[in-house]
Amino acid sequence: MSNILKPVELTSALIKCRSITPTSAGSIDLIISYLEPMGFTCTKLDFGQGDEKVENLYARLGSLEPNICFAGHVDVVPTGDEKSWSIDPFGGEIKKGKIWGRGAADMKSGIAAFIAAVSEFLEINKNLKDYGSISFIITSDEEGKAINGTKKVVEWLINKSEKISGCIVGEPTNVNQMGDTIKIGRRGSFTGSLIVKGIQGHVGYPDLAENPINSLLKMLEPFAKIYLDKGTNEFQPSSVMITTIDVNNDANNVIPGEVKAKFNIRFNTLHSVASLKSMLINQFDAVTKNYEFDYFCNAEPFLTSDEELKSTLQNAITKVVNVNPKQSTTGGTSDARFITKLCPVIEFGLVGKTMHKIDENVEVDDIIKLTSIYNKFLHNYFRVKKND
């Protein structure tokens, strides 16, 4: 009797778990129920307290290196008004050649595909433990604060001196068709909060007041250019976006006493947190010293240079779908930003056109193709490593 799992059925089962971030809603237990019969040692890792508590999983088969890892998240963004959906967002329904539901694209299909691919690989390679290992990092905190999820799991693995040779994160990376894009890095994310002080007063007596909005506009004027640089060979330009300006003033005859603004910078490797902070403070100080500035950075830019890992995945993609994928660093952040502290990491999954949208869905055929790509990758990766 075959132990090979069916990725579409597994996708449907995962979608039926109402795992709105940061809850796993039984999805991690479901994954364990598939991995343990394959021989994986599954360790549930709960981090955080109360409403901040997050359920995570690290699973490994084998004790030898190389240890290739697949990573992903079972949590999904909220559905919004479920009445706006044409189907049950947690029904996992299959129709019109697609599977529908929240998390179909981002990224329960990806998780199902790499679990099914591993089951197929192990059916043929029953002696894997004699020459290598396969592992999984699964979290339910990627779509939320991302504090008690993969970040904490990576810290736990480092403290245990667990070695991972390379990792594939199954995020939906493709733009138009299966195989068109893999992510080999990401820009960093720097968020700033600015409060500019003034002197409140009557608009008819500006000489007796000081309007902080005037200062703020001068302080933020360079932001209107949007881009901080011209980019690099691997990265698009660093960009800055003002996300809010708040005066909290309903009176049209009152000069406000302070104004608040927030902004976000997506930065490439031409910058660092320290250089951005220095640039901003110098810019602000040139206008006024009467301000408060705070910031946080939840992601540093990274670039994966492991050519063997990249080429092995690229070759598998080309073999299965006859497409030569583009290497990209575009988009937002992902849990790859944490995993890069542990090992080389690349991202590849499904087409992401419907992720986070009403009636989220993916092509059934694409799930099958993705499973084949992951399976081909495993065969090629361990064949190369055994011949090293």
URKA-V271531 format. One record per pair of residues at least 12 apart in sequence whose C-alpha atoms are under 10 Angstrom apart, sorted by sequence separation. I is the first residue (numbers start at 1). GAP is how many residues later the second one is. If there is no record, write none. Layout:
i & gap
I & GAP
I & GAP
This chain:
i & gap
14 & 12
15 & 12
32 & 12
44 & 12
45 & 12
88 & 12
89 & 12
90 & 12
92 & 12
122 & 12
137 & 12
138 & 12
139 & 12
171 & 12
198 & 12
199 & 12
200 & 12
226 & 12
227 & 12
228 & 12
246 & 12
247 & 12
248 & 12
281 & 12
313 & 12
314 & 12
335 & 12
350 & 12
351 & 12
14 & 13
17 & 13
29 & 13
43 & 13
44 & 13
45 & 13
58 & 13
87 & 13
88 & 13
89 & 13
90 & 13
137 & 13
139 & 13
197 & 13
198 & 13
199 & 13
226 & 13
227 & 13
246 & 13
247 & 13
280 & 13
314 & 13
334 & 13
350 & 13
13 & 14
14 & 14
43 & 14
44 & 14
57 & 14
86 & 14
87 & 14
88 & 14
89 & 14
90 & 14
139 & 14
169 & 14
197 & 14
198 & 14
225 & 14
226 & 14
227 & 14
245 & 14
246 & 14
247 & 14
29 & 15
42 & 15
43 & 15
44 & 15
89 & 15
138 & 15
168 & 15
196 & 15
197 & 15
198 & 15
225 & 15
226 & 15
245 & 15
246 & 15
351 & 15
14 & 16
28 & 16
42 & 16
43 & 16
57 & 16
85 & 16
118 & 16
137 & 16
196 & 16
197 & 16
198 & 16
223 & 16
224 & 16
225 & 16
226 & 16
244 & 16
245 & 16
246 & 16
277 & 16
350 & 16
351 & 16
13 & 17
14 & 17
41 & 17
42 & 17
43 & 17
56 & 17
118 & 17
137 & 17
195 & 17
196 & 17
198 & 17
223 & 17
224 & 17
244 & 17
245 & 17
277 & 17
310 & 17
349 & 17
350 & 17
13 & 18
40 & 18
41 & 18
42 & 18
56 & 18
196 & 18
197 & 18
222 & 18
223 & 18
224 & 18
243 & 18
244 & 18
245 & 18
277 & 18
329 & 18
349 & 18
40 & 19
41 & 19
42 & 19
196 & 19
197 & 19
223 & 19
242 & 19
243 & 19
244 & 19
327 & 19
328 & 19
350 & 19
10 & 20
39 & 20
40 & 20
41 & 20
196 & 20
242 & 20
243 & 20
327 & 20
350 & 20
10 & 21
39 & 21
40 & 21
41 & 21
115 & 21
195 & 21
241 & 21
242 & 21
243 & 21
349 & 21
39 & 22
40 & 22
79 & 22
114 & 22
194 & 22
220 & 22
241 & 22
242 & 22
273 & 22
348 & 22
349 & 22
36 & 23
38 & 23
39 & 23
79 & 23
196 & 23
240 & 23
241 & 23
242 & 23
273 & 23
10 & 24
35 & 24
36 & 24
78 & 24
79 & 24
240 & 24
241 & 24
273 & 24
349 & 24
32 & 25
35 & 25
36 & 25
77 & 25
78 & 25
111 & 25
194 & 25
239 & 25
240 & 25
241 & 25
272 & 25
303 & 25
304 & 25
348 & 25
349 & 25
29 & 26
31 & 26
32 & 26
35 & 26
76 & 26
77 & 26
239 & 26
240 & 26
273 & 26
303 & 26
348 & 26
28 & 27
32 & 27
75 & 27
76 & 27
111 & 27
238 & 27
239 & 27
240 & 27
273 & 27
302 & 27
23 & 28
27 & 28
28 & 28
29 & 28
31 & 28
75 & 28
76 & 28
238 & 28
239 & 28
272 & 28
301 & 28
5 & 29
22 & 29
23 & 29
26 & 29
28 & 29
74 & 29
77 & 29
135 & 29
216 & 29
237 & 29
238 & 29
239 & 29
271 & 29
272 & 29
22 & 30
23 & 30
24 & 30
25 & 30
73 & 30
76 & 30
134 & 30
137 & 30
236 & 30
237 & 30
238 & 30
271 & 30
3 & 31
22 & 31
23 & 31
24 & 31
75 & 31
76 & 31
133 & 31
134 & 31
136 & 31
138 & 31
236 & 31
237 & 31
238 & 31
260 & 31
262 & 31
264 & 31
269 & 31
270 & 31
317 & 31
22 & 32
23 & 32
24 & 32
74 & 32
75 & 32
76 & 32
133 & 32
135 & 32
136 & 32
137 & 32
213 & 32
235 & 32
236 & 32
237 & 32
238 & 32
258 & 32
259 & 32
260 & 32
261 & 32
262 & 32
263 & 32
264 & 32
265 & 32
267 & 32
268 & 32
269 & 32
301 & 32
21 & 33
22 & 33
73 & 33
74 & 33
75 & 33
134 & 33
136 & 33
213 & 33
235 & 33
237 & 33
238 & 33
258 & 33
260 & 33
262 & 33
264 & 33
266 & 33
267 & 33
268 & 33
269 & 33
299 & 33
300 & 33
313 & 33
3 & 34
4 & 34
72 & 34
73 & 34
74 & 34
213 & 34
234 & 34
235 & 34
266 & 34
267 & 34
268 & 34
269 & 34
299 & 34
302 & 34
303 & 34
310 & 34
313 & 34
314 & 34
3 & 35
72 & 35
73 & 35
74 & 35
212 & 35
234 & 35
235 & 35
266 & 35
268 & 35
298 & 35
299 & 35
302 & 35
309 & 35
310 & 35
313 & 35
72 & 36
74 & 36
231 & 36
232 & 36
299 & 36
301 & 36
302 & 36
304 & 36
309 & 36
310 & 36
73 & 37
74 & 37
106 & 37
228 & 37
231 & 37
232 & 37
299 & 37
300 & 37
303 & 37
306 & 37
307 & 37
309 & 37
310 & 37
72 & 38
73 & 38
227 & 38
228 & 38
229 & 38
231 & 38
232 & 38
299 & 38
300 & 38
302 & 38
306 & 38
71 & 39
72 & 39
226 & 39
227 & 39
228 & 39
229 & 39
231 & 39
298 & 39
299 & 39
302 & 39
304 & 39
305 & 39
306 & 39
70 & 40
71 & 40
223 & 40
227 & 40
228 & 40
230 & 40
298 & 40
304 & 40
305 & 40
306 & 40
70 & 41
220 & 41
229 & 41
303 & 41
304 & 41
305 & 41
72 & 42
213 & 42
216 & 42
223 & 42
228 & 42
229 & 42
303 & 42
304 & 42
31 & 43
71 & 43
211 & 43
212 & 43
213 & 43
216 & 43
220 & 43
228 & 43
302 & 43
303 & 43
70 & 44
211 & 44
212 & 44
213 & 44
215 & 44
216 & 44
28 & 45
70 & 45
209 & 45
210 & 45
211 & 45
212 & 45
213 & 45
214 & 45
216 & 45
321 & 45
27 & 46
28 & 46
209 & 46
210 & 46
211 & 46
212 & 46
213 & 46
27 & 47
28 & 47
209 & 47
210 & 47
211 & 47
212 & 47
213 & 47
26 & 48
27 & 48
70 & 48
186 & 48
187 & 48
206 & 48
209 & 48
210 & 48
211 & 48
212 & 48
321 & 48
24 & 49
25 & 49
185 & 49
186 & 49
187 & 49
189 & 49
191 & 49
203 & 49
204 & 49
205 & 49
206 & 49
320 & 49
321 & 49
24 & 50
25 & 50
184 & 50
185 & 50
186 & 50
187 & 50
188 & 50
189 & 50
190 & 50
191 & 50
192 & 50
195 & 50
202 & 50
203 & 50
204 & 50
205 & 50
320 & 50
23 & 51
24 & 51
187 & 51
189 & 51
191 & 51
192 & 51
193 & 51
194 & 51
195 & 51
202 & 51
203 & 51
204 & 51
320 & 51
321 & 51
21 & 52
22 & 52
23 & 52
24 & 52
187 & 52
191 & 52
195 & 52
201 & 52
202 & 52
203 & 52
317 & 52
320 & 52
321 & 52
21 & 53
22 & 53
23 & 53
201 & 53
202 & 53
203 & 53
317 & 53
319 & 53
320 & 53
20 & 54
21 & 54
22 & 54
114 & 54
200 & 54
201 & 54
202 & 54
319 & 54
320 & 54
19 & 55
20 & 55
21 & 55
22 & 55
114 & 55
200 & 55
201 & 55
317 & 55
318 & 55
18 & 56
19 & 56
20 & 56
21 & 56
114 & 56
199 & 56
200 & 56
201 & 56
316 & 56
317 & 56
320 & 56
17 & 57
18 & 57
19 & 57
20 & 57
21 & 57
113 & 57
198 & 57
199 & 57
200 & 57
316 & 57
317 & 57
319 & 57
17 & 58
18 & 58
19 & 58
20 & 58
111 & 58
112 & 58
198 & 58
199 & 58
200 & 58
315 & 58
316 & 58
319 & 58
15 & 59
19 & 59
20 & 59
110 & 59
111 & 59
197 & 59
198 & 59
199 & 59
314 & 59
316 & 59
317 & 59
14 & 60
15 & 60
18 & 60
110 & 60
111 & 60
197 & 60
198 & 60
220 & 60
313 & 60
316 & 60
317 & 60
15 & 61
109 & 61
110 & 61
196 & 61
197 & 61
198 & 61
219 & 61
222 & 61
268 & 61
313 & 61
315 & 61
316 & 61
107 & 62
108 & 62
109 & 62
110 & 62
196 & 62
197 & 62
219 & 62
221 & 62
315 & 62
316 & 62
75 & 63
107 & 63
108 & 63
109 & 63
195 & 63
196 & 63
197 & 63
219 & 63
220 & 63
313 & 63
314 & 63
316 & 63
64 & 64
65 & 64
67 & 64
68 & 64
69 & 64
70 & 64
71 & 64
72 & 64
73 & 64
74 & 64
75 & 64
76 & 64
106 & 64
107 & 64
195 & 64
196 & 64
219 & 64
220 & 64
312 & 64
313 & 64
316 & 64
62 & 65
63 & 65
64 & 65
65 & 65
66 & 65
67 & 65
68 & 65
69 & 65
70 & 65
71 & 65
72 & 65
73 & 65
74 & 65
75 & 65
76 & 65
77 & 65
78 & 65
106 & 65
107 & 65
194 & 65
195 & 65
196 & 65
218 & 65
219 & 65
266 & 65
312 & 65
313 & 65
315 & 65
316 & 65
62 & 66
63 & 66
64 & 66
65 & 66
66 & 66
67 & 66
68 & 66
69 & 66
70 & 66
71 & 66
72 & 66
73 & 66
74 & 66
75 & 66
76 & 66
77 & 66
105 & 66
106 & 66
194 & 66
195 & 66
218 & 66
219 & 66
235 & 66
266 & 66
311 & 66
312 & 66
61 & 67
62 & 67
63 & 67
64 & 67
65 & 67
66 & 67
67 & 67
68 & 67
69 & 67
70 & 67
71 & 67
72 & 67
73 & 67
74 & 67
75 & 67
76 & 67
77 & 67
105 & 67
106 & 67
193 & 67
194 & 67
195 & 67
219 & 67
220 & 67
235 & 67
266 & 67
312 & 67
313 & 67
61 & 68
62 & 68
63 & 68
64 & 68
65 & 68
66 & 68
67 & 68
68 & 68
69 & 68
70 & 68
71 & 68
72 & 68
73 & 68
74 & 68
75 & 68
76 & 68
104 & 68
105 & 68
193 & 68
194 & 68
216 & 68
218 & 68
219 & 68
235 & 68
309 & 68
312 & 68
313 & 68
62 & 69
63 & 69
64 & 69
65 & 69
73 & 69
74 & 69
75 & 69
192 & 69
193 & 69
194 & 69
215 & 69
218 & 69
219 & 69
234 & 69
312 & 69
62 & 70
63 & 70
64 & 70
72 & 70
73 & 70
192 & 70
193 & 70
217 & 70
218 & 70
311 & 70
312 & 70
18 & 71
19 & 71
61 & 71
62 & 71
63 & 71
191 & 71
192 & 71
193 & 71
216 & 71
16 & 72
18 & 72
61 & 72
62 & 72
191 & 72
192 & 72
215 & 72
216 & 72
309 & 72
312 & 72
16 & 73
17 & 73
18 & 73
60 & 73
61 & 73
62 & 73
190 & 73
191 & 73
192 & 73
214 & 73
215 & 73
308 & 73
15 & 74
16 & 74
17 & 74
60 & 74
61 & 74
190 & 74
191 & 74
15 & 75
16 & 75
17 & 75
59 & 75
60 & 75
61 & 75
189 & 75
190 & 75
191 & 75
215 & 75
216 & 75
14 & 76
15 & 76
16 & 76
59 & 76
60 & 76
73 & 76
189 & 76
190 & 76
212 & 76
215 & 76
308 & 76
13 & 77
14 & 77
15 & 77
16 & 77
58 & 77
59 & 77
60 & 77
73 & 77
188 & 77
189 & 77
190 & 77
308 & 77
12 & 78
13 & 78
14 & 78
15 & 78
58 & 78
59 & 78
72 & 78
187 & 78
188 & 78
189 & 78
212 & 78
12 & 79
13 & 79
57 & 79
58 & 79
59 & 79
71 & 79
187 & 79
188 & 79
189 & 79
212 & 79
12 & 80
13 & 80
31 & 80
35 & 80
38 & 80
57 & 80
58 & 80
186 & 80
187 & 80
188 & 80
11 & 81
12 & 81
27 & 81
31 & 81
34 & 81
35 & 81
38 & 81
56 & 81
57 & 81
58 & 81
186 & 81
187 & 81
188 & 81
10 & 82
11 & 82
12 & 82
20 & 82
34 & 82
56 & 82
57 & 82
186 & 82
187 & 82
190 & 82
9 & 83
19 & 83
20 & 83
35 & 83
39 & 83
55 & 83
56 & 83
57 & 83
185 & 83
186 & 83
188 & 83
190 & 83
8 & 84
15 & 84
18 & 84
19 & 84
31 & 84
35 & 84
38 & 84
55 & 84
56 & 84
188 & 84
189 & 84
9 & 85
15 & 85
16 & 85
17 & 85
18 & 85
34 & 85
38 & 85
54 & 85
55 & 85
56 & 85
188 & 85
192 & 85
8 & 86
15 & 86
16 & 86
17 & 86
54 & 86
55 & 86
190 & 86
12 & 87
14 & 87
15 & 87
16 & 87
53 & 87
54 & 87
190 & 87
11 & 88
12 & 88
14 & 88
15 & 88
38 & 88
53 & 88
192 & 88
196 & 88
11 & 89
12 & 89
14 & 89
15 & 89
52 & 89
8 & 90
9 & 90
11 & 90
14 & 90
194 & 90
8 & 91
12 & 91
197 & 91
11 & 92
12 & 92
15 & 92
54 & 92
56 & 92
57 & 92
58 & 92
196 & 92
197 & 92
198 & 92
236 & 92
11 & 93
14 & 93
15 & 93
40 & 93
42 & 93
45 & 93
46 & 93
52 & 93
54 & 93
55 & 93
56 & 93
57 & 93
196 & 93
197 & 93
198 & 93
234 & 93
235 & 93
236 & 93
237 & 93
14 & 94
15 & 94
40 & 94
41 & 94
42 & 94
43 & 94
44 & 94
45 & 94
53 & 94
54 & 94
55 & 94
56 & 94
196 & 94
197 & 94
234 & 94
235 & 94
236 & 94
13 & 95
14 & 95
40 & 95
44 & 95
52 & 95
53 & 95
54 & 95
58 & 95
67 & 95
68 & 95
69 & 95
195 & 95
196 & 95
197 & 95
234 & 95
235 & 95
236 & 95
11 & 96
12 & 96
40 & 96
52 & 96
53 & 96
54 & 96
56 & 96
57 & 96
58 & 96
67 & 96
68 & 96
69 & 96
70 & 96
71 & 96
72 & 96
73 & 96
195 & 96
196 & 96
234 & 96
11 & 97
12 & 97
14 & 97
56 & 97
66 & 97
67 & 97
68 & 97
69 & 97
70 & 97
71 & 97
72 & 97
73 & 97
194 & 97
195 & 97
196 & 97
10 & 98
11 & 98
14 & 98
54 & 98
58 & 98
65 & 98
66 & 98
67 & 98
68 & 98
69 & 98
70 & 98
71 & 98
72 & 98
73 & 98
194 & 98
195 & 98
10 & 99
11 & 99
13 & 99
48 & 99
49 & 99
58 & 99
63 & 99
64 & 99
65 & 99
66 & 99
67 & 99
68 & 99
69 & 99
70 & 99
71 & 99
72 & 99
193 & 99
194 & 99
195 & 99
9 & 100
11 & 100
12 & 100
47 & 100
48 & 100
63 & 100
65 & 100
66 & 100
67 & 100
68 & 100
69 & 100
70 & 100
71 & 100
193 & 100
194 & 100
7 & 101
8 & 101
10 & 101
11 & 101
35 & 101
47 & 101
48 & 101
192 & 101
193 & 101
194 & 101
7 & 102
10 & 102
11 & 102
46 & 102
47 & 102
192 & 102
193 & 102
7 & 103
9 & 103
10 & 103
45 & 103
46 & 103
191 & 103
192 & 103
193 & 103
7 & 104
8 & 104
45 & 104
48 & 104
191 & 104
192 & 104
7 & 105
8 & 105
10 & 105
47 & 105
190 & 105
191 & 105
192 & 105
6 & 106
7 & 106
10 & 106
46 & 106
47 & 106
190 & 106
191 & 106
5 & 107
6 & 107
7 & 107
31 & 107
45 & 107
46 & 107
189 & 107
190 & 107
191 & 107
5 & 108
7 & 108
8 & 108
45 & 108
189 & 108
190 & 108
6 & 109
7 & 109
188 & 109
189 & 109
190 & 109
5 & 110
6 & 110
7 & 110
28 & 110
188 & 110
189 & 110
190 & 110
4 & 111
5 & 111
6 & 111
28 & 111
45 & 111
188 & 111
189 & 111
4 & 112
5 & 112
28 & 112
187 & 112
188 & 112
189 & 112
3 & 113
4 & 113
5 & 113
6 & 113
27 & 113
186 & 113
187 & 113
188 & 113
4 & 114
5 & 114
6 & 114
186 & 114
187 & 114
188 & 114
4 & 115
5 & 115
24 & 115
25 & 115
186 & 115
187 & 115
3 & 116
4 & 116
23 & 116
24 & 116
185 & 116
186 & 116
187 & 116
2 & 117
3 & 117
4 & 117
22 & 117
23 & 117
24 & 117
185 & 117
186 & 117
2 & 118
4 & 118
21 & 118
22 & 118
23 & 118
184 & 118
185 & 118
186 & 118
3 & 119
4 & 119
21 & 119
22 & 119
184 & 119
185 & 119
3 & 120
20 & 120
21 & 120
22 & 120
183 & 120
184 & 120
185 & 120
2 & 121
19 & 121
20 & 121
21 & 121
22 & 121
23 & 121
183 & 121
184 & 121
21 & 122
22 & 122
184 & 122
20 & 123
21 & 123
22 & 123
20 & 124
21 & 124
22 & 124
21 & 125
22 & 126
184 & 126
22 & 127
183 & 127
182 & 128
182 & 131
182 & 132
181 & 133
179 & 135
182 & 135
181 & 136
179 & 137
180 & 137
179 & 138
180 & 138
178 & 139
179 & 139
166 & 140
168 & 141
179 & 141
180 & 141
166 & 142
167 & 142
168 & 142
178 & 142
179 & 142
180 & 142
181 & 142
183 & 142
184 & 142
185 & 142
186 & 142
187 & 142
166 & 143
178 & 143
179 & 143
180 & 143
181 & 143
182 & 143
183 & 143
184 & 143
185 & 143
186 & 143
187 & 143
189 & 143
165 & 144
166 & 144
177 & 144
178 & 144
179 & 144
180 & 144
181 & 144
182 & 144
183 & 144
184 & 144
185 & 144
186 & 144
187 & 144
188 & 144
189 & 144
168 & 145
178 & 145
179 & 145
180 & 145
181 & 145
182 & 145
183 & 145
184 & 145
185 & 145
186 & 145
187 & 145
188 & 145
177 & 146
179 & 146
180 & 146
181 & 146
182 & 146
183 & 146
184 & 146
185 & 146
186 & 146
187 & 146
178 & 147
179 & 147
180 & 147
181 & 147
182 & 147
183 & 147
186 & 147
180 & 148
181 & 148
183 & 148
185 & 148
186 & 148
185 & 149
188 & 149
186 & 150
187 & 150
147 & 151
174 & 151
185 & 151
186 & 151
146 & 152
174 & 152
184 & 152
185 & 152
145 & 153
183 & 153
173 & 155
185 & 155
173 & 157
173 & 158
185 & 159
184 & 160
185 & 160
186 & 160
184 & 161
185 & 161
183 & 162
184 & 162
185 & 162
171 & 163
183 & 163
184 & 163
171 & 164
182 & 164
183 & 164
184 & 164
169 & 165
171 & 165
182 & 165
183 & 165
169 & 166
170 & 166
181 & 166
182 & 166
183 & 166
169 & 167
181 & 167
182 & 167
168 & 168
180 & 168
181 & 168
167 & 169
179 & 169
181 & 169
169 & 170
178 & 170
179 & 170
180 & 170
181 & 170
168 & 171
178 & 171
179 & 171
180 & 171
167 & 172
178 & 172
179 & 172
166 & 173
167 & 173
174 & 173
177 & 173
178 & 173
166 & 174
173 & 174
174 & 174
176 & 174
177 & 174
178 & 174
164 & 175
167 & 175
171 & 175
172 & 175
173 & 175
174 & 175
175 & 175
176 & 175
177 & 175
166 & 176
167 & 176
168 & 176
169 & 176
170 & 176
171 & 176
172 & 176
173 & 176
174 & 176
175 & 176
176 & 176
177 & 176
165 & 177
166 & 177
167 & 177
168 & 177
169 & 177
170 & 177
171 & 177
172 & 177
173 & 177
174 & 177
175 & 177
176 & 177
164 & 178
165 & 178
166 & 178
167 & 178
168 & 178
169 & 178
170 & 178
171 & 178
172 & 178
173 & 178
174 & 178
175 & 178
163 & 179
164 & 179
165 & 179
166 & 179
167 & 179
168 & 179
169 & 179
170 & 179
171 & 179
172 & 179
173 & 179
174 & 179
162 & 180
163 & 180
164 & 180
165 & 180
166 & 180
167 & 180
168 & 180
169 & 180
170 & 180
171 & 180
172 & 180
173 & 180
161 & 181
168 & 181
171 & 181
172 & 181
172 & 182
155 & 183
158 & 183
172 & 183
150 & 184
151 & 184
154 & 184
155 & 184
158 & 184
150 & 185
151 & 185
153 & 185
154 & 185
157 & 185
149 & 186
150 & 186
151 & 186
152 & 186
153 & 186
154 & 186
155 & 186
150 & 187
151 & 187
154 & 187
155 & 187
178 & 187
179 & 187
146 & 188
150 & 188
151 & 188
154 & 188
178 & 188
146 & 189
149 & 189
150 & 189
154 & 189
177 & 189
178 & 189
151 & 190
179 & 190
142 & 191
143 & 191
178 & 191
179 & 191
142 & 192
143 & 192
146 & 192
178 & 192
142 & 193
141 & 194
179 & 194
139 & 196
170 & 200
137 & 202
170 & 204
168 & 206
114 & 235
113 & 236
113 & 237
110 & 238
111 & 238
110 & 239
109 & 240
110 & 240
68 & 241
109 & 241
107 & 242
106 & 243
107 & 243
105 & 244
106 & 244
134 & 244
105 & 245
106 & 245
107 & 245
104 & 246
105 & 246
106 & 246
105 & 247
106 & 247
104 & 248
105 & 248
106 & 248
107 & 248
105 & 249
106 & 249
133 & 249
104 & 250
105 & 250
106 & 250
132 & 250
103 & 251
104 & 251
105 & 251
117 & 251
120 & 251
121 & 251
131 & 251
102 & 252
103 & 252
104 & 252
105 & 252
109 & 252
116 & 252
120 & 252
102 & 253
103 & 253
109 & 253
113 & 253
114 & 253
117 & 253
118 & 253
121 & 253
122 & 253
132 & 253
101 & 254
102 & 254
103 & 254
106 & 254
109 & 254
113 & 254
117 & 254
121 & 254
125 & 254
128 & 254
131 & 254
132 & 254
102 & 255
104 & 255
105 & 255
106 & 255
109 & 255
112 & 255
113 & 255
116 & 255
117 & 255
120 & 255
121 & 255
124 & 255
131 & 255
101 & 256
102 & 256
104 & 256
105 & 256
106 & 256
113 & 256
114 & 256
115 & 256
116 & 256
117 & 256
118 & 256
119 & 256
121 & 256
122 & 256
101 & 257
102 & 257
103 & 257
104 & 257
105 & 257
109 & 257
110 & 257
113 & 257
114 & 257
117 & 257
118 & 257
121 & 257
100 & 258
101 & 258
102 & 258
103 & 258
104 & 258
105 & 258
109 & 258
112 & 258
113 & 258
114 & 258
116 & 258
117 & 258
121 & 258
100 & 259
101 & 259
102 & 259
103 & 259
104 & 259
109 & 259
112 & 259
113 & 259
114 & 259
115 & 259
116 & 259
117 & 259
99 & 260
100 & 260
101 & 260
110 & 260
111 & 260
113 & 260
114 & 260
115 & 260
117 & 260
118 & 260
99 & 261
100 & 261
101 & 261
109 & 261
110 & 261
113 & 261
114 & 261
117 & 261
72 & 262
73 & 262
98 & 262
99 & 262
100 & 262
105 & 262
109 & 262
113 & 262
72 & 263
98 & 263
99 & 263
100 & 263
104 & 263
71 & 264
72 & 264
98 & 264
99 & 264
100 & 264
110 & 264
71 & 265
97 & 265
98 & 265
99 & 265
97 & 266
98 & 266
99 & 266
94 & 267
96 & 267
97 & 267
98 & 267
71 & 268
93 & 268
94 & 268
95 & 268
96 & 268
97 & 268
98 & 268
99 & 268
89 & 269
92 & 269
94 & 269
95 & 269
97 & 269
98 & 269
89 & 270
94 & 270
87 & 271
88 & 271
89 & 271
85 & 272
86 & 272
87 & 272
89 & 272
85 & 273
86 & 273
87 & 273
69 & 274
71 & 274
84 & 274
85 & 274
68 & 275
70 & 275
72 & 275
83 & 275
84 & 275
85 & 275
69 & 276
71 & 276
80 & 276
82 & 276
70 & 277
79 & 277
80 & 277
81 & 277
82 & 277
77 & 278
78 & 278
79 & 278
80 & 278
76 & 279
77 & 279
78 & 279
79 & 279
76 & 280
77 & 280
79 & 280
79 & 281
70 & 304
68 & 310
68 & 313
68 & 314
66 & 315
67 & 315
66 & 316
66 & 319
65 & 320
66 & 320
11 & 353
8 & 355
8 & 356
11 & 356
7 & 357
8 & 357
8 & 358
8 & 359
7 & 360
8 & 360
7 & 361
6 & 362
7 & 363
8 & 363
7 & 364
6 & 365
